[in-house]
Amino acid sequence: MCAISQEIWSDVLAYVRNNISEVEYHTWFAPVKTLGVREGSLVLGVRNSFAQEWFRKHYLQLLEDALRSLGAENPQVSFEVLPAVQEAMIMPETSAPAPAPKVASPPRPARSGPDPELSKILNPKYTFENFVVGPNNNLAHAAALAVAESPGKAYNPLFIYGDVGLGKTHLMHAVGHYLAEKYPEKRIAYVSTESFTNELINSIRDDKTTQFRDRYRSVDLLLVDDIQFLARKERTQEEFFHTFNALYENHKQIILSSDRPPKDIQTLEGRLRSRFEWGLITDIQSPEFETRVAILKMNAEQANINIPQDVLELIARQVTTNIRELEGALMRVVAFSSLNNVPFSRAVASKALSNVFAPQELQVEMPEVVRAAAQLFEVTTEQIRGTGRARDVVVPRQIAMYLIRELTPHSLPEIGQYFGRDHSTVMHAINKVSDSVKKDEEMAAQVSRLRRHLEGLHETDGEGSS
Ligand SMILES: Nc1ncnc2c1ncn2[C@@H]1O[C@H](COP(=O)(O)OP(=O)(O)OP(=O)(O)O)[C@@H](O)[C@H]1O
């Protein structure tokens, strides 16, 4: 089963589930298997001809609505009866209670506890190999790696904070996977603060606080997500304080994530706050354009989907601040192209995203970029757009082309036309700058300064949709 069909099917199932009863869902939809998208039609495998008829009569409209919500303009669904053997094989897997995880919103593991099964609750996708390192997250990544290599010794606790959907959970799980692989005997617990609180409440109710304490105080690595939710929960704070101390004193590693630094978590007891500050506090910022493109590229490659670079760039320009949404946008484009049976292109991507994301509001124009580059490099705009080949005008010209490509929707031929050159010259300039910013710090700083300046000019418009 190809990854795209699986993704589409997951989204369709989520839609269906929201629109029918749980009983209906489990009776009819849980055993269905997606057989792929053929010529724009989603093909579903059902158990027998009775089910086939039932689906046609009762659920066709719902399924078409689901596909429409994913961008299909002329949604089509067909049903095929699965061969009996195949059915027997797929039943156990497809009758699982929840639909497959969505890229746009990966599920949190529901439970945790330091038993040998713990490593299984870590999302298998959240590894160091799958984490794209950029200027926005390199410190957090380096710290996580250091902790993974020397748990309990490098930084304890490691406190990672940042806005939603920027990879905090991913990094935590990556440490868990690394450790689980290197030291299979180590005990690892991942828990959200909400689950920790609920488990504590239940343990008090059931008179099982000793077991609760044993569970959390006997692990080698404790990963706690969304620790900001400890605010105003005095009893949980008290319990967590003791858990923390027990682990810390035994040199066990603790990693905490939060949407803000400890000093900004209101009503957090001073003694806990100070403990959170004992180790290393590191943040993750929103990814820059190039990091966003790299993340999209990795996701597309992993799903075995070949998407042109300029389409990835368009998506990266559209979603700027949340990687979960960035991944959701990519899947939307993939679903749209597959369901409408059209190849990937910038136009298709724009269309696929137009219902969900406001059009890119950062309306930088080509002359603005040229003006800004001219000002920074102390040359004239005419020189930048002219034919001179001296280095002091060639570099600003190439940087201007590069930033126009990044910040505006113009195509290579359009940019070429503006500079009186053909698109391959523009492509060469862009590749050159792209290479240079990786090797030459001064160049990287100049490009980044110009970008910030241009984005700043439009800040009141908002920087995109997310
Ligand atoms: N640097 C990265 N490289 C590749 N994928 C990333 C990166 N950062 C985040 N992601 C992906 O983005 C999605 C959201 O990440 P994650 O759930 O870790 O965010 P979070 O910061 O924990 O968000 P929240 O605050 O909502 O819990 C995941 O699918 C994750 O794999």
The ligand as an ORCA input file, in Angstrom:
! r2SCAN-3c Opt
* xyz 0 1
  N      13.473     19.367     12.658
  C      12.509     18.532     12.258
  N      12.736     17.657     11.259
  C      11.755     16.835     10.828
  N      10.511     16.804     11.339
  C      10.232     17.645     12.340
  C      11.206     18.552     12.857
  N      10.656     19.260     13.848
  C       9.391     18.836     13.957
  N       9.126     17.868     13.055
  C       7.850     17.162     12.857
  O       6.812     18.090     13.140
  C       5.738     17.447     13.811
  C       5.465     18.143     15.131
  O       6.566     17.910     16.016
  P       6.367     17.647     17.586
  O       5.114     16.896     17.857
  O       7.634     17.092     18.104
  O       6.167     19.148     18.058
  P       6.054     19.726     19.528
  O       6.989     20.867     19.595
  O       6.219     18.650     20.536
  O       4.570     20.257     19.512
  P       3.507     20.426     20.737
  O       3.925     21.640     21.463
  O       2.221     20.594     19.997
  O       3.576     19.198     21.557
  C       6.149     16.005     13.960
  O       5.592     15.252     12.906
  C       7.666     16.034     13.832
  O       8.186     14.836     13.316
*
